[in-house]
Structure formats: structure tokens, C-alpha cells
Amino acid sequence: MAIEPTRSKWDDVWESTTIERPVHHTIIEKILSHIDHSPCMSLEVGCGSGVDSAYLTNFGFIAVGMDYSMSALTRFARSNPGHKIHRVAGDTFAIPFGSNSFDLVFSQGLMEHFRDMRPALREQIRVLKPGGLICVDVPQTWNLATLYKRWHIMRGTWFAGWETNYSLEELEGLLKECGLRVVDSYGWLYFPSFVYGIRNLHTLNERYKLPIWLPNNIKEKIEDLWLWLEDQRWYYRWLGCIGVIAQKL
């Protein structure tokens, strides 16, 4: 049976990958919609290349990126030249900061690698200030991406060795169980990629310079409809990834 990835496994992953991860704008937009003060101390746990923390500095955040892998932190520095981001080596089960230190603690692509996220979650809550926000973003269960991933895990070809998934209800339940108040949720990521192509069919001519013409006002209405749909809980609970934002009481 596959086991949770080790530090050496993550070092290998970050040393071998050449892909630069894009900013997760859906996550950033949701965070910004609930944080109304600056400066804000933020901690990204399992920051990897740190692009989301780097982006938050554009909005006055004092950003700290923490990762278990030194190779990830090296990529962090290389991916974010000129940004005043604090890099910290640390374990999410023993975060090297005092209690009540941060206004925001968030993670993306981290908590699904633990068979039980509760110990890591409680440690993140410890360093969060009362009234502060935590954002947990994980792969969502009810999506074709789950079948694709489990097939690779069974074959031993999944990049991380092992990981799990959560439904929106499961993730919210875990946060509530740890004493947090759920304030918002969201979804993102279309899988497989042709579904994303369907979602953006109205901009096909712009992306591929095809002789297809739609009035701009029609394109705007179609985009507005997609954005409305992607903000509906019944819809995004089927997307590839979900996130929940909760408050420490």
C-alpha cells in the first residue's frame, strides 16, 4: 500500500519538476473578499514555489512561506525574485511560530497528502489569531480527476506516491470539528482539459485567431453566466478542487 510522501520524496519532486505553477486566482480572490485590513500577516503552509504568497504581497500582505522541503524553498526563491517574502523551513505538524501569530493561514495542495489532516489543521489553528482566517484547498472527490489519480496511485506512478480527496461536506465538517466557523467555500479546476475548452468556447476565436465572430456584449454575457455558475455551491462541488475558508473563534 502506498504511504504518505516523505521529505526526500518531496525534495525529489521539486528537484525534478520544471513546471512553474500559476497563481491560483480563485483562491486569492476569495481570500481578499474576506480580509479587509492591511498590513496582514499571512502564512502559506506547504508553500512550494510560493507564487500565491508572492501575489498577496501586491495587496500589502506580509507573507511567510513555509515548506518541509528545502528544494521547494530553493524553487520559492527562484520563482519570486524581488518579492519581500519570508521563507521558512518547517513541519506543518510543528509550525515554528508562536500561538496567535497570523491573520491568515492557508494551504493549497497540501492537506490531501495526510491520512488524517486534523493534527496538521490544529497546529495551523494554533498559530492563527482569534478572528483570523484559515483557507484549506484540496482535491475534490466527485470528479473524473479522482479516478485518474487513483489509477496512477494503484500503478505506483502518481508523483506524490499517495494522496486522498474530500467532498465539500467532508472538508467543512473537519473544519467545524476543529472548532472553526465556516464562512465561505469555492471550487475551481476543470478536468479533463476539454471540459475547460467547452467552458471557454466563447473566446475560441480570440485564443486561436479563428474566423468566428461574436459580439463583445454576447461574450461578456456568456462569461458572466459562467462566473455565476462557478459561484454556485451545487455546481462547484463537482469541480476538480474545492476550498473552504473558516474563522478562528
C-alpha positions as CSV (number, residue, x, y, z in Angstrom):
1,M,0.0,0.0,0.0
2,A,1.3,3.5,-0.9
3,I,2.3,5.6,2.1
4,E,2.4,9.3,2.7
5,P,5.3,11.1,0.9
6,T,8.4,11.7,2.9
7,R,10.7,14.8,2.9
8,S,13.1,13.1,0.5
9,K,10.1,12.3,-1.8
10,W,9.2,16.0,-1.9
11,D,12.8,17.0,-2.5
12,D,12.9,14.7,-5.5
13,V,9.6,16.1,-6.8
14,W,10.8,19.7,-6.6
15,E,14.2,19.0,-8.0
16,S,12.8,17.1,-11.0
17,T,9.9,19.4,-11.9
18,T,10.4,22.2,-14.4
19,I,6.8,23.5,-14.4
20,E,6.2,26.9,-12.9
21,R,2.8,26.8,-11.1
22,P,0.4,29.7,-12.0
23,V,-1.2,31.9,-9.4
24,H,-4.5,30.4,-8.1
25,H,-6.6,33.5,-8.7
26,T,-9.8,31.9,-7.4
27,I,-8.2,31.3,-4.0
28,I,-6.7,34.8,-3.9
29,E,-10.0,36.4,-4.8
30,K,-11.8,34.5,-2.1
31,I,-9.2,35.4,0.5
32,L,-9.2,39.1,-0.5
33,S,-13.0,39.2,-0.3
34,H,-12.8,38.3,3.5
35,I,-9.7,40.2,4.5
36,D,-10.4,43.9,4.9
37,H,-7.3,45.2,6.7
38,S,-3.7,45.8,5.8
39,P,-0.9,45.0,6.7
40,C,-2.0,41.4,7.1
41,M,0.4,38.7,8.3
42,S,-0.1,35.5,6.2
43,L,1.4,32.1,6.4
44,E,1.3,29.7,3.5
45,V,1.9,26.2,4.7
46,G,3.4,23.8,2.2
47,C,4.1,26.8,0.0
48,G,6.1,25.1,-2.7
49,S,7.1,27.7,-5.3
50,G,5.2,30.3,-3.3
51,V,3.5,32.1,-6.1
52,D,0.3,32.7,-4.2
53,S,2.1,34.3,-1.3
54,A,4.1,36.4,-3.7
55,Y,0.9,37.6,-5.3
56,L,-0.6,38.5,-1.9
57,T,2.3,41.0,-1.3
58,N,0.8,43.1,-4.0
59,F,-2.1,43.8,-1.7
60,G,0.0,44.8,1.4
61,F,0.3,41.3,2.9
62,I,3.4,40.5,5.0
63,A,3.8,37.0,3.6
64,V,5.6,34.0,5.1
65,G,6.0,30.8,3.1
66,M,6.8,27.6,4.9
67,D,7.7,24.2,3.4
68,Y,9.0,20.9,4.6
69,S,11.3,20.6,1.5
70,M,14.5,22.6,1.1
71,S,14.3,22.0,-2.6
72,A,10.8,23.7,-2.6
73,L,12.2,26.7,-0.8
74,T,15.0,26.9,-3.3
75,R,12.4,27.0,-6.1
76,F,10.5,29.5,-4.0
77,A,13.4,31.9,-4.1
78,R,14.0,31.4,-7.8
79,S,10.3,31.8,-8.7
80,N,9.8,35.1,-6.7
81,P,12.7,37.4,-7.4
82,G,12.3,40.9,-5.9
83,H,9.4,39.9,-3.6
84,K,9.9,40.5,0.1
85,I,8.6,37.1,1.2
86,H,9.9,35.4,4.3
87,R,11.0,31.8,3.6
88,V,10.9,29.3,6.5
89,A,11.7,25.6,6.7
90,G,9.2,23.9,8.9
91,D,6.9,21.0,9.5
92,T,3.1,21.6,9.4
93,F,2.8,19.3,12.5
94,A,5.2,21.6,14.5
95,I,5.0,25.1,12.9
96,P,8.0,27.2,14.2
97,F,5.9,30.2,15.2
98,G,4.2,31.2,18.4
99,S,0.5,31.0,19.0
100,N,-1.8,33.7,17.6
101,S,0.8,35.0,15.2
102,F,-1.0,35.3,11.8
103,D,-4.2,36.9,10.4
104,L,-4.3,34.3,7.6
105,V,-3.1,30.8,7.3
106,F,-3.7,28.9,4.0
107,S,-2.6,25.9,2.1
108,Q,-3.2,24.6,-1.4
109,G,-2.2,21.1,-2.5
110,L,-1.1,20.0,1.0
111,M,-3.7,18.5,3.3
112,E,-4.7,15.8,0.9
113,H,-1.3,14.1,1.5
114,F,-2.1,13.2,5.1
115,R,-4.3,10.3,6.0
116,D,-5.7,12.4,8.9
117,M,-5.5,16.2,8.4
118,R,-6.7,17.0,11.9
119,P,-3.3,17.2,13.7
120,A,-1.9,19.5,10.9
121,L,-5.1,21.5,11.0
122,R,-5.0,22.1,14.7
123,E,-1.4,23.2,14.5
124,Q,-2.3,25.8,11.9
125,I,-5.2,26.9,14.0
126,R,-2.8,27.4,17.0
127,V,-0.7,30.0,15.1
128,L,-3.8,31.8,13.8
129,K,-5.0,34.9,15.7
130,P,-8.5,34.9,17.2
131,G,-10.8,36.2,14.4
132,G,-8.2,35.2,11.8
133,L,-9.0,33.1,8.7
134,I,-7.8,29.8,7.5
135,C,-8.2,28.6,4.0
136,V,-7.8,24.9,3.1
137,D,-7.8,23.9,-0.5
138,V,-7.8,20.2,-1.6
139,P,-8.8,17.9,-4.5
140,Q,-12.5,17.3,-4.6
141,T,-13.8,13.7,-4.6
142,W,-16.6,13.7,-7.1
143,N,-14.6,14.5,-10.2
144,L,-13.0,12.5,-13.0
145,A,-9.7,13.7,-11.8
146,T,-10.1,11.4,-8.8
147,L,-10.4,8.3,-11.0
148,Y,-7.3,9.4,-12.9
149,K,-5.3,9.9,-9.8
150,R,-6.4,6.6,-8.1
151,W,-5.4,4.7,-11.3
152,H,-1.9,6.2,-11.1
153,I,-1.7,5.5,-7.4
154,M,-2.5,1.9,-7.9
155,R,0.1,1.7,-10.7
156,G,2.7,3.4,-8.5
157,T,3.1,6.3,-11.0
158,W,1.5,9.1,-9.0
159,F,4.0,11.9,-8.5
160,A,3.4,12.1,-4.7
161,G,3.0,8.4,-4.2
162,W,-0.3,8.8,-2.3
163,E,-3.0,11.3,-1.6
164,T,-6.7,11.5,-0.9
165,N,-9.7,13.6,-1.8
166,Y,-12.5,15.3,0.1
167,S,-16.1,16.3,-0.7
168,L,-17.1,19.8,0.2
169,E,-19.3,18.5,3.1
170,E,-16.4,16.4,4.5
171,L,-14.0,19.3,4.4
172,E,-16.4,21.7,6.1
173,G,-17.2,19.0,8.7
174,L,-13.5,18.7,9.6
175,L,-13.0,22.4,10.0
176,K,-16.1,22.6,12.2
177,E,-14.9,19.6,14.2
178,C,-11.7,21.6,15.0
179,G,-13.7,24.5,16.4
180,L,-13.7,26.8,13.4
181,R,-16.7,28.7,11.9
182,V,-17.1,28.1,8.2
183,V,-17.6,31.4,6.4
184,D,-17.2,30.6,2.7
185,S,-16.3,27.9,0.1
186,Y,-15.4,27.8,-3.6
187,G,-14.4,25.4,-6.4
188,W,-12.0,25.5,-9.3
189,L,-10.3,23.3,-11.9
190,Y,-11.9,21.6,-14.9
191,F,-10.8,18.1,-15.7
192,P,-10.2,16.7,-18.3
193,S,-8.9,19.7,-20.2
194,F,-11.5,19.5,-23.0
195,V,-14.1,20.5,-20.4
196,Y,-12.2,23.7,-19.8
197,G,-12.3,24.2,-23.5
198,I,-16.1,23.9,-23.5
199,R,-16.2,26.4,-20.7
200,N,-14.2,28.9,-22.8
201,L,-15.7,28.2,-26.1
202,H,-17.0,31.8,-26.4
203,T,-13.3,33.0,-26.6
204,L,-12.1,30.4,-29.1
205,N,-11.6,32.9,-31.9
206,E,-9.5,35.2,-29.6
207,R,-7.3,32.3,-28.5
208,Y,-6.8,30.6,-31.9
209,K,-7.4,33.6,-34.3
210,L,-10.3,31.7,-36.0
211,P,-12.7,33.5,-38.3
212,I,-15.5,33.2,-35.9
213,W,-17.3,36.3,-34.7
214,L,-19.4,37.0,-31.7
215,P,-20.3,40.5,-30.5
216,N,-18.4,41.5,-27.4
217,N,-21.6,42.1,-25.4
218,I,-22.6,38.5,-26.1
219,K,-19.2,37.2,-25.0
220,E,-19.5,39.3,-21.8
221,K,-22.9,37.8,-21.1
222,I,-21.7,34.3,-21.6
223,E,-18.7,34.9,-19.3
224,D,-20.9,36.4,-16.7
225,L,-23.1,33.3,-16.8
226,W,-20.1,31.0,-16.3
227,L,-18.9,33.1,-13.4
228,W,-22.3,33.0,-11.8
229,L,-22.5,29.2,-12.3
230,E,-19.0,28.7,-10.8
231,D,-20.1,30.6,-7.7
232,Q,-23.0,28.2,-7.1
233,R,-22.3,25.6,-4.4
234,W,-24.3,22.9,-6.2
235,Y,-22.0,23.4,-9.2
236,Y,-18.5,23.9,-7.8
237,R,-18.8,20.9,-5.5
238,W,-18.2,18.8,-8.7
239,L,-15.1,20.7,-9.9
240,G,-11.5,19.3,-9.5
241,C,-10.6,21.2,-6.4
242,I,-12.5,22.8,-3.5
243,G,-11.6,25.2,-0.8
244,V,-13.2,26.3,2.5
245,I,-12.5,29.5,4.4
246,A,-13.1,29.4,8.1
247,Q,-12.6,31.7,11.1
248,K,-11.0,31.1,14.4
249,L,-13.4,32.0,17.2
